[in-house]
């Protein structure tokens, strides 16, 4: 079928919006898995699995000039479940589509799963047709005005998204809601014409290694086992050897069919049935098959972080999410980190400034008190990046998702890195990337700042907080509880499928293209130490006494059992402006000796000595005369690398 262009069209929408009825009306050929043939689907009365069918027509005029060999246009329709509990199935189906038909019940408008489908659709493709179904349920005298009203609301919803120019078609796929064969549909021909007009020739990668998304598998007596699915990249021919990675098997392709027609070869985008011999169909349901040795089993992975803004919670490192890669969904624990400021040490300076600001704003207890800083504690500065500047709510009438590059990495992204990790792999290919003005560069040799909480939910009391952080690229390390099969450029989607599906919440949290993978089971010991992710921490102490202008003794910064050796040589910043360096310990109580660069100011010496004299009795008149009895404090800010086994501390 070299003369046929195949486009995979996902039919998405809320449950009971009429997706399957629509698929029946616009399809000519049904596959072995279509139109709710699953017994459980018939029992429950809803779609619970992906269904496939097709429509074939002459190639539209606007596509003839782009490829003279094309004679036919084939739409492969992917009927996706609409029930909230089946979102992981929709996620798998959305990753094989070129275009979306978003179906709305015109009487109900945008519902929770409608909005989730919009978010998912924008992550996976850029073309959509909106269908307002069940117009027969509206009285004829009100029909035109309601169609116009709902269409305007949809246009407002999509105006800031990649779907802003999407056509809207109103129809009734199954008037009356009874036996579909006895009803005459309304508007189906208009929808088919719209699909033809908006068809494009997508970019294909026929020369890349073969990759195939498997959605069903069944046996045929006397023939073999048929594996049905979609060619994601590359091509396959009869006689080729393919690998089933999950079973660690290689099989030769015996024969192939495309919607009941025998074919000898197939290419990216084609819907295909592949017949092989001596394979138990019970051992393979969903997953991938590919060219031999093309896939990898990963225990952990790194992706660029793209937050879905309708996810109402901030993302926290060390929390768990449902991670979907292809048709597979597993639990994964995330760690968030970001690139450092271009000036190099700005992050450390920011912590110092914040610590000094906290010192200046602290209240002085000057009457009948003793200077009491308390037990020395680590004042850890957990930098919280408030990234994102949108307070939009889910199911809104505004844009649905930030339009960003799907596979933002490329092999060039890591070209600058001379570091090689024996059991890790880079993933990505610039040829399959969607253009993006800001290229994501990930380099294992660079240092990255650990983020405890990614605050994309804007604080209404401080909407400008850390606004500049939105310009910095963030990444996510995902550690899988169960190893997953992946291939280069895999799309990774993080979600919280355990959230209450009946509430108006978006369960899709983040997404990104796979850029680095860890294949060793012992990656925490063998590979993670090479990941230079650090936390910014600070400790605050008080000047106990002045030895001379160039030497002071500090207290209340370390506990007496602390190993001070790792802190020797680190720089400290005094609240009065001077800079010093820790020379070593002093005594056995946790005090330290600090060398002051350039010496102390006279007013600093007077302030420390004055504080010592006034520590027991306070004369209020002295305060009125302007004597500053606030103790002189010093701050030490440093980096602590998260995966460094030696626990080395630097600045």
Secondary structure as UniProt FT lines:
FT   TURN            2..3
FT   STRAND          4..13
FT   TURN            15..16
FT   HELIX           19..26
FT   STRAND          29..30
FT   TURN            35..36
FT   HELIX           39..44
FT   STRAND          51..58
FT   HELIX           61..64
FT   TURN            65..66
FT   TURN            68..69
FT   STRAND          72..79
FT   HELIX           84..86
FT   HELIX           87..94
FT   TURN            95..96
FT   STRAND          99..105
FT   TURN            106..108
FT   HELIX           112..124
FT   STRAND          128..133
FT   HELIX           135..137
FT   HELIX           140..158
FT   TURN            159..160
FT   TURN            162..165
FT   STRAND          168..170
FT   TURN            173..174
FT   HELIX           175..177
FT   HELIX           180..182
FT   HELIX           188..197
FT   TURN            206..207
FT   STRAND          211..220
FT   TURN            221..223
FT   STRAND          224..233
FT   STRAND          235..237
FT   TURN            238..239
FT   STRAND          241..244
FT   TURN            245..248
FT   STRAND          249..252
FT   STRAND          255..258
FT   TURN            259..260
FT   STRAND          261..263
FT   STRAND          265..267
FT   TURN            268..269
FT   STRAND          271..276
FT   HELIX           281..283
FT   STRAND          287..290
FT   TURN            292..293
FT   STRAND          296..304
FT   STRAND          306..307
FT   TURN            309..310
FT   STRAND          315..316
FT   TURN            317..318
FT   STRAND          320..325
FT   TURN            326..327
FT   STRAND          328..339
FT   TURN            342..343
FT   HELIX           346..361
FT   STRAND          384..385
FT   TURN            394..395
FT   HELIX           411..414
FT   TURN            415..416
FT   TURN            422..423
FT   STRAND          424..426
FT   HELIX           430..432
FT   TURN            444..445
FT   STRAND          448..451
FT   STRAND          453..454
FT   HELIX           460..462
FT   TURN            463..466
FT   HELIX           467..471
FT   STRAND          474..486
FT   TURN            488..489
FT   STRAND          491..495
FT   TURN            497..498
FT   TURN            501..502
FT   STRAND          508..518
FT   TURN            521..522
FT   HELIX           523..526
FT   HELIX           528..530
FT   STRAND          533..548
FT   TURN            549..550
FT   STRAND          551..555
FT   TURN            560..561
FT   HELIX           564..567
FT   TURN            568..569
FT   STRAND          571..574
FT   TURN            575..576
FT   STRAND          579..586
FT   TURN            587..590
FT   STRAND          591..597
FT   HELIX           602..613
FT   HELIX           620..624
FT   TURN            625..626
FT   STRAND          633..641
FT   TURN            642..643
FT   TURN            645..646
FT   STRAND          649..650
//
